Amino acid sequence: MTPVELSRTVLHAVRRAVDAGDLAVDLHGLPDLPRRVSVAPPGPGGHGDYATNVALQLARPAGQPPLRVAEVLRPHLVHAAGIRDVEITGPGFLNIRLDRGTGSGLVQRVLTEGPRYGSSDLFAGRAFVLRVPYDVRAEALADSLSRIVASQGGRVEVQHEESVTSSAPSRPLSVADATLVLRPLPAPEDPTPLGPDAARWALLHPAPHDRPRISADHLVQRESNPLFRVRYAHARTRAVHRNAADLGFAPQPALSPQPTAEADAPANADLDTLTETTLLRLLADHPRLLSSVVPVDVTRPDPGTPSRLTRHLVALADAVIPFLPTVLPRGAEKPSAAHRARLALADAVGAVLAGGLSLLGIDAPDHL
């Protein structure tokens, strides 16, 4: 279950509570209630896989304390498909543990869709106009946004304007005026000597309002270079797949022990289980990140999406690199269901890394 799917599940639970008369709220009179309820990894003091503050949102219109609203919503949510348990913490946060079969289903979905995982028809039939200055960073940003919008079924037309200057304000989009002026801080020098891949990363990794750093650090092949870590992680997932094939076993998503959230884990918790939990969360969040290029309630492309995508890929790479040594059997050990399941998870991460780099216009080599 992805965060987007879990958000819909929570919203359906709210509607069931209202329809059953357990919660006296007029949902049609709540224009501020989003179509997607916010779900995120639990904060300090939280438990489980995800948490939502929907009870706090509904407390005032329901005329009840948030804790009471959470208590009303819990039974409607705890029996939903894909949810194992729901716990209430703090003033009324609903902390959700996903069903143990969710992870294998997610991995199977990623393996089926491959690098296209996260694509949708969210913007089908929609067209956006991006007006950019003649600037190398604005060009790279517009190209990446065009790729991401296309992955969601939309289309982008890039227009250049010599009149777009650093003092020109960005204009929000409306349904009738689907035009946005992109005005990122320009690069301090020409990034072309870095080569196409490193140059794009240097321009896209910082947020648009931050000045990019153009230096040879983007070319070094060591851990201090985020681009290297992402491409290295992808290449290692492919190498592990090839090695597994040589040993005669293939990836197979399978039910494994329910991952334990780090906040719940005892001091001697198995590191592999915690890493699997992190990887599954990052994989599940990938479609939401891509679809958020245009917020649900505002028809405005977000020029910060490419930088959020680069940080997402770095987080995936940093989580999968220490996980990969657990995938293959060691010594006289025979390939087991656990090895096949770990290989499937590694393959899924590799597919998302390749797809994410492609949306940035960066190559993802199988050998590095």
C-alpha positions as CSV (number, residue, x, y, z in Angstrom):
1,M,0.0,0.0,0.0
2,T,1.5,3.3,-1.1
3,P,1.0,6.6,0.9
4,V,-1.5,7.7,-1.7
5,E,-3.5,4.5,-1.4
6,L,-3.3,4.7,2.4
7,S,-4.6,8.3,2.3
8,R,-7.6,7.2,0.3
9,T,-8.2,4.3,2.8
10,V,-8.2,6.8,5.8
11,L,-10.6,9.1,3.9
12,H,-12.9,6.2,3.2
13,A,-12.8,5.3,7.0
14,V,-13.8,8.9,7.8
15,R,-16.8,8.6,5.3
16,R,-17.8,5.3,6.8
17,A,-17.8,6.8,10.3
18,V,-20.0,9.7,9.1
19,D,-22.4,7.4,7.2
20,A,-22.7,5.2,10.3
21,G,-23.6,8.2,12.4
22,D,-20.6,7.7,14.6
23,L,-19.1,11.1,13.6
24,A,-21.4,14.2,13.2
25,V,-19.5,16.0,10.4
26,D,-20.8,17.5,7.2
27,L,-17.9,16.5,4.8
28,H,-19.5,18.6,2.0
29,G,-19.2,21.6,4.2
30,L,-15.5,21.2,4.7
31,P,-13.7,22.7,1.7
32,D,-10.5,22.7,3.6
33,L,-10.5,18.9,4.0
34,P,-8.1,17.7,1.3
35,R,-9.1,15.0,-1.2
36,R,-6.0,13.1,0.1
37,V,-5.6,12.9,3.9
38,S,-2.0,13.6,5.0
39,V,-0.1,10.4,5.9
40,A,3.6,10.4,6.8
41,P,6.1,8.3,8.8
42,P,5.4,8.8,12.5
43,G,7.2,11.5,14.3
44,P,8.9,11.4,17.8
45,G,6.7,9.4,20.1
46,G,4.8,7.7,17.2
47,H,4.6,4.1,16.3
48,G,4.0,1.9,13.3
49,D,4.6,2.6,9.6
50,Y,2.5,5.8,9.1
51,A,0.6,8.4,11.0
52,T,-2.2,10.8,10.2
53,N,-3.5,13.9,11.9
54,V,-7.0,13.6,10.3
55,A,-8.6,13.4,13.8
56,L,-7.1,16.8,14.6
57,Q,-8.5,18.2,11.3
58,L,-12.0,17.0,12.1
59,A,-12.1,17.8,15.8
60,R,-13.5,21.4,15.5
61,P,-16.3,20.6,12.9
62,A,-17.2,17.5,14.9
63,G,-17.4,19.4,18.1
64,Q,-15.3,16.8,19.8
65,P,-11.8,16.6,21.2
66,P,-9.2,15.2,18.7
67,L,-8.6,12.2,21.0
68,R,-12.3,11.3,20.9
69,V,-12.5,11.7,17.1
70,A,-9.5,9.4,16.8
71,E,-11.2,6.8,19.1
72,V,-14.3,6.9,16.8
73,L,-12.2,6.5,13.6
74,R,-9.9,3.7,14.8
75,P,-12.4,0.8,14.5
76,H,-13.4,2.0,11.0
77,L,-9.8,2.0,10.0
78,V,-8.3,-1.0,11.8
79,H,-10.4,-3.5,9.7
80,A,-9.5,-1.9,6.4
81,A,-7.7,-4.1,3.9
82,G,-3.9,-3.8,4.1
83,I,-3.9,-2.5,7.7
84,R,-2.8,-4.7,10.6
85,D,-3.3,-2.3,13.6
86,V,-4.0,1.3,14.5
87,E,-2.7,3.0,17.7
88,I,-3.6,6.4,19.0
89,T,-0.8,8.6,20.4
90,G,-0.5,12.2,21.6
91,P,-3.5,14.5,21.2
92,G,-5.1,12.2,18.6
93,F,-2.6,11.0,16.0
94,L,-3.6,7.7,14.3
95,N,-0.5,5.5,14.0
96,I,-1.0,2.8,11.4
97,R,0.8,-0.6,11.0
98,L,0.4,-2.1,7.5
99,D,-0.4,-5.7,7.0
100,R,2.5,-8.1,6.6
101,G,1.6,-8.9,3.0
102,T,1.8,-5.3,1.9
103,G,5.5,-5.3,1.4
104,S,5.5,-8.2,-1.0
105,G,2.7,-6.8,-3.0
106,L,4.5,-3.5,-3.3
107,V,7.7,-5.1,-4.5
108,Q,5.8,-7.2,-7.0
109,R,4.1,-4.1,-8.3
110,V,7.5,-2.3,-8.8
111,L,9.0,-5.4,-10.5
112,T,6.0,-5.6,-12.8
113,E,6.1,-1.9,-13.8
114,G,9.9,-1.6,-13.8
115,P,11.4,1.9,-14.2
116,R,7.9,3.2,-15.1
117,Y,6.7,2.6,-11.5
118,G,5.1,5.8,-10.2
119,S,3.7,6.7,-13.6
120,S,0.0,7.5,-13.8
121,D,-2.7,9.2,-15.8
122,L,-3.3,11.9,-13.2
123,F,-2.7,14.7,-15.7
124,A,-4.2,13.0,-18.8
125,G,-5.4,15.6,-21.3
126,R,-3.7,18.4,-19.3
127,A,-1.2,20.8,-20.9
128,F,1.1,23.1,-19.0
129,V,3.1,26.0,-20.4
130,L,6.5,26.7,-18.7
131,R,8.1,30.1,-19.5
132,V,11.8,30.1,-18.9
133,P,14.7,32.5,-19.5
134,Y,17.6,31.6,-21.7
135,D,19.5,30.1,-18.8
136,V,21.1,26.7,-18.6
137,R,19.7,25.9,-15.2
138,A,16.2,27.0,-16.1
139,E,16.4,24.8,-19.2
140,A,17.5,21.7,-17.2
141,L,14.7,22.3,-14.7
142,A,12.1,22.7,-17.4
143,D,13.2,19.5,-19.1
144,S,13.0,17.5,-15.9
145,L,9.6,18.9,-15.0
146,S,8.4,18.1,-18.6
147,R,9.6,14.5,-18.1
148,I,7.9,14.2,-14.7
149,V,4.6,15.7,-15.9
150,A,4.7,13.3,-18.9
151,S,5.1,10.4,-16.5
152,Q,1.8,11.5,-15.1
153,G,0.1,11.6,-18.5
154,G,0.4,15.4,-19.0
155,R,2.1,17.5,-21.6
156,V,4.4,20.5,-21.2
157,E,5.2,23.2,-23.7
158,V,8.4,25.2,-22.9
159,Q,8.5,28.8,-24.1
160,H,11.5,31.1,-23.9
161,E,11.3,34.7,-23.1
162,E,14.1,37.2,-23.2
163,S,12.0,39.4,-21.0
164,V,12.0,36.9,-18.2
165,T,14.5,38.4,-15.8
166,S,15.7,37.7,-12.3
167,S,13.3,40.3,-11.0
168,A,10.2,38.8,-12.7
169,P,7.8,37.3,-10.2
170,S,6.5,33.8,-10.6
171,R,2.8,33.6,-11.4
172,P,0.6,30.9,-10.0
173,L,-1.4,28.8,-12.4
174,S,-5.1,28.6,-12.6
175,V,-7.3,26.3,-14.6
176,A,-7.8,29.0,-17.3
177,D,-4.1,30.2,-17.3
178,A,-1.9,27.1,-17.2
179,T,1.4,29.1,-17.4
180,L,4.2,29.4,-15.0
181,V,7.4,31.4,-15.1
182,L,10.4,29.4,-13.8
183,R,13.0,31.6,-12.3
184,P,15.7,29.5,-10.5
185,L,18.9,31.1,-9.3
186,P,21.4,30.8,-12.2
187,A,24.5,28.7,-12.0
188,P,27.6,30.7,-11.1
189,E,29.5,29.3,-14.1
190,D,29.1,27.1,-17.1
191,P,28.5,23.4,-15.9
192,T,29.2,22.0,-19.4
193,P,32.7,20.8,-18.6
194,L,31.3,18.4,-16.0
195,G,29.6,16.4,-18.7
196,P,25.9,16.0,-19.3
197,D,25.0,13.7,-16.3
198,A,27.1,15.5,-13.6
199,A,26.0,18.9,-15.0
200,R,22.3,18.0,-14.8
201,W,22.7,16.7,-11.2
202,A,24.6,19.9,-10.2
203,L,21.8,22.0,-11.5
204,L,18.9,20.0,-10.3
205,H,20.0,18.7,-6.9
206,P,19.8,22.0,-5.0
207,A,16.3,23.6,-4.6
208,P,15.6,26.2,-7.3
209,H,16.1,29.0,-4.8
210,D,19.5,27.8,-3.8
211,R,22.6,28.6,-5.9
212,P,24.1,25.4,-7.5
213,R,27.7,24.5,-6.8
214,I,29.6,23.8,-10.0
215,S,32.8,21.9,-9.2
216,A,34.7,18.7,-10.0
217,D,33.3,17.2,-6.7
218,H,30.4,16.0,-8.9
219,L,32.8,13.8,-10.8
220,V,34.6,12.0,-8.0
221,Q,33.8,8.4,-7.5
222,R,33.5,8.2,-3.7
223,E,30.8,8.4,-1.0
224,S,31.0,12.2,-0.7
225,N,29.4,12.5,-4.1
226,P,25.6,11.9,-4.0
227,L,25.3,11.3,-7.7
228,F,28.0,8.6,-7.5
229,R,26.2,7.0,-4.6
230,V,22.9,6.8,-6.5
231,R,24.5,5.5,-9.7
232,Y,26.7,3.1,-7.7
233,A,23.7,1.7,-5.8
234,H,21.9,1.1,-9.1
235,A,24.9,-0.6,-10.6
236,R,25.3,-2.8,-7.5
237,T,21.6,-3.9,-7.7
238,R,22.2,-5.0,-11.2
239,A,25.5,-6.8,-10.3
240,V,23.7,-8.7,-7.4
241,H,21.0,-9.7,-9.9
242,R,23.6,-11.1,-12.3
243,N,25.4,-12.9,-9.5
244,A,22.2,-14.5,-8.3
245,A,21.5,-15.7,-11.8
246,D,24.9,-17.3,-11.8
247,L,24.0,-19.1,-8.6
248,G,20.7,-20.3,-10.1
249,F,18.1,-18.3,-8.3
250,A,15.7,-15.5,-9.3
251,P,13.9,-12.8,-7.4
252,Q,10.6,-13.8,-5.8
253,P,8.7,-11.4,-3.5
254,A,7.5,-13.4,-0.5
255,L,5.9,-12.8,2.9
256,S,8.6,-12.1,5.4
257,P,8.3,-11.2,9.1
258,Q,6.6,-7.9,9.6
259,P,9.2,-5.2,9.5
260,T,9.5,-3.4,12.9
261,A,9.5,0.4,12.8
262,E,12.7,1.8,14.1
263,A,10.9,3.7,16.8
264,D,9.5,0.4,18.1
265,A,12.6,-1.7,17.8
266,P,14.4,-3.0,20.8
267,A,18.1,-2.3,21.1
268,N,19.1,-5.7,19.5
269,A,16.6,-5.4,16.6
270,D,17.8,-7.0,13.4
271,L,19.4,-4.3,11.1
272,D,18.2,-6.1,7.9
273,T,14.6,-5.8,9.0
274,L,14.9,-2.1,9.8
275,T,16.6,-1.5,6.5
276,E,13.8,-3.4,4.6
277,T,11.2,-1.2,6.4
278,T,13.1,1.9,5.2
279,L,13.4,0.7,1.7
280,L,9.7,-0.3,1.5
281,R,8.7,3.1,2.8
282,L,10.8,4.9,0.2
283,L,9.5,2.7,-2.6
284,A,5.9,3.3,-1.5
285,D,6.4,7.1,-1.4
286,H,7.8,7.3,-5.0
287,P,4.4,7.6,-6.8
288,R,3.3,10.4,-4.3
289,L,6.5,12.3,-5.0
290,L,6.0,12.2,-8.7
291,S,2.3,13.1,-8.6
292,S,3.0,16.1,-6.3
293,V,4.6,17.9,-9.2
294,V,1.1,19.5,-9.4
295,P,-0.5,19.8,-5.9
296,V,-4.0,18.3,-5.6
297,D,-5.7,21.5,-4.7
298,V,-3.6,24.0,-6.8
299,T,-3.1,23.7,-10.5
300,R,0.6,24.8,-10.4
301,P,3.7,22.8,-11.3
302,D,6.2,22.8,-8.5
303,P,9.7,23.8,-9.7
304,G,11.1,22.1,-6.6
305,T,10.0,18.6,-7.6
306,P,13.3,17.6,-9.3
307,S,15.4,18.5,-6.2
308,R,13.0,16.5,-4.0
309,L,13.4,13.6,-6.5
310,T,17.2,13.8,-6.2
311,R,17.0,13.7,-2.4
312,H,14.6,10.8,-2.6
313,L,17.0,8.8,-4.8
314,V,19.9,9.6,-2.5
315,A,17.9,8.3,0.5
316,L,17.1,5.1,-1.5
317,A,20.8,4.6,-2.4
318,D,22.0,5.2,1.1
319,A,19.5,2.6,2.4
320,V,20.1,-0.1,-0.2
321,I,23.9,-0.1,-0.3
322,P,24.4,-1.7,3.2
323,F,21.4,-4.0,2.5
324,L,22.9,-5.6,-0.7
325,P,25.5,-7.8,1.1
326,T,22.6,-9.7,2.7
327,V,21.0,-10.7,-0.6
328,L,23.4,-13.4,-1.8
329,P,24.1,-16.7,0.1
330,R,27.4,-16.7,2.0
331,G,29.9,-19.6,2.0
332,A,28.1,-23.0,1.8
333,E,24.7,-21.4,2.4
334,K,22.1,-22.4,-0.1
335,P,19.7,-19.9,-1.7
336,S,16.5,-19.7,0.4
337,A,13.2,-17.9,0.1
338,A,14.7,-15.1,2.2
339,H,17.4,-14.6,-0.4
340,R,14.9,-14.6,-3.2
341,A,12.8,-12.0,-1.4
342,R,15.8,-9.8,-0.7
343,L,16.8,-10.0,-4.3
344,A,13.3,-9.0,-5.3
345,L,13.5,-5.9,-3.0
346,A,17.0,-5.0,-4.4
347,D,15.7,-5.3,-8.0
348,A,12.7,-3.1,-7.1
349,V,15.0,-0.4,-5.7
350,G,17.2,-0.6,-8.8
351,A,14.2,-0.1,-11.0
352,V,13.2,3.0,-9.1
353,L,16.7,4.4,-9.1
354,A,16.9,3.9,-12.9
355,G,13.5,5.4,-13.5
356,G,14.2,8.4,-11.2
357,L,17.5,9.1,-12.9
358,S,15.8,8.9,-16.3
359,L,13.2,11.5,-15.2
360,L,16.2,13.8,-14.4
361,G,17.7,13.1,-17.8
362,I,20.6,11.2,-16.3
363,D,22.0,7.9,-17.4
364,A,21.8,4.9,-15.0
365,P,24.6,2.5,-16.1
366,D,24.5,-1.2,-15.2
367,H,28.2,-1.3,-14.8
368,L,30.1,1.4,-12.9
